[in-house]
Amino acid sequence: MERVDFRRASPAGERPGIAADALLVAHFLIAAFVVCGLLLVWLGAAVGWRWVRNPWFRFAHLAAIAVIALEGLAGVACPLTIWEDLLRGGLQPQSFVGRWVQHLLYYDAPEWLFTALYVAWALATLATLRLLPPRKRAA
């Protein structure tokens, strides 16, 4: 499975725009929500945090990882990655925010590994939803 590369060369000296950096930060926040959300549910269940049973949070979290896992299984590149690449015109991020968030978000590994991790995380999220179901707030 190969990632489609939409990058094109940009004029010399052109810097990536603030829109590309903002999109990268949003992408990172979604990834953090998916990873940290499940970890916080597990931690919250252990220490008795009531918010971890909030249905809105739990189903939004499940939907986010399900979309990511399905993209991986289908071999589809994430739309946020494609849009960021198009905004950057093929340049690597040069700004402080872009440079560091890029390093935190992207890793050089085979696509099958990411797909396996996405599916495993989705299954763990689904199992957690079953084992620790959300509850509606008492009226």
N, C-alpha and C positions, 0 to 999 in steps of 0.2 A: 504494500500500500504506500503510495507516494503522495506527499503533500504537493498541491498545486502551487506554483510560484508565480504570482502576478506582479512581481517587482519589476520596475523598469528604472533605467538610469535617470538621474536628475541632474540639472545643471550644477556645475562646480560651485561650491560655496553655499548652496541652498541648505537651510536648516529645517528640520522637521517642525511643523506648526504646532501650535498649542492644542489644536483639535486632536492631533495624533497622540499627544501626551495625555490629554484628557481621556481619550478612548482607551489608552493603555492602562491608566489608573482605574477606570471603570472595569476593565477586564480583570485586573488584579483583584479588585474588591469582590467581584463575582466568584473568582477562584477561592479567595479567602472565606467567603460565605459558605461555599460548598465544603471546604476542608474543615474550617473551624466550627461551622454550624453543627456538624455531626459530633465532633469532639466535645463541644460544649453541651450537647444533649446528653452524652454519656456522663460527663462530669456533673452536670446538673442533676441527673437522675441519682447519682451517688450521694450528692450533698443536699438534695431536697429542694432544688430551685423549681418553683412552680411554673415559671415562664417556658420551660423546656417542653411543656405539654400543650403549648399554644398551637391550635390547629392551623392558623394562618402561617405561622413560622414553619411548622413541620411540613406542610404540603408545598409551600413555596420552595423549601429546601429540597424536597424530593423531586419537584418539577425541574429545578435547576440541574441537579445531577443526572436526572433521566435524559434531559436534552443533550447534555454533554456526552453521556454514554452512547446514546443513539447516534450522534454525529460520529463518534469514534467507530462504532460498528458499521456504519454506512460508508466510512471512509471519506466523509465530508469535512472539509476544513471549517473551522469555526468562523462564522461571519465577522466577528469582532476582529479576528486576526487578519482576514482579508481586507476589511475596511481600513484597519490601521496601516497595512502595507500600502494600500492605494493612497492614503493620505501622506505617507512618508515618501512615496515615489521611489521606493527601493533603498532609501537611506537608512542606516542604523541610527538609533536615537542619539542625539548629541547633547540634549539638555540634561541637567542633573536628574530631574524626575524620570525622564524617559530612560536614561541609562540604567538607573538602579532598579526601577520596576521591571524593566526588560530582563535583567539578570535574575530577579526573583521569580519571574513568571515562566520563562522559557528555558528548557533544558534540551541538550543534544542527546537524544535516545531514540531507539527504533519506535516507529508508530505503533507496532503491535503491543509494546510495553505500556504506552499511554492508554491504548484501548482497554487492555486488561485491567489496568488500575482504575479507569473510569467505570468499567462494569463492576468490578469488585466493590468500589465505593458506593455505587448505586445499589447493589445488593445489600451492603451493610446498612445503608440508609433505610431501605425497605424493611429489612429485618428489625432494625431499631424501631421503626414505626409500628411494627407488629408487636414487638416485645414491650415497648414503652409507648402505648397509644396516646395520642393527644386527647385532651379533655376540654369540653366546653366549660367556660366560666360559670360558676353558680350564680343564678339570678338573684 
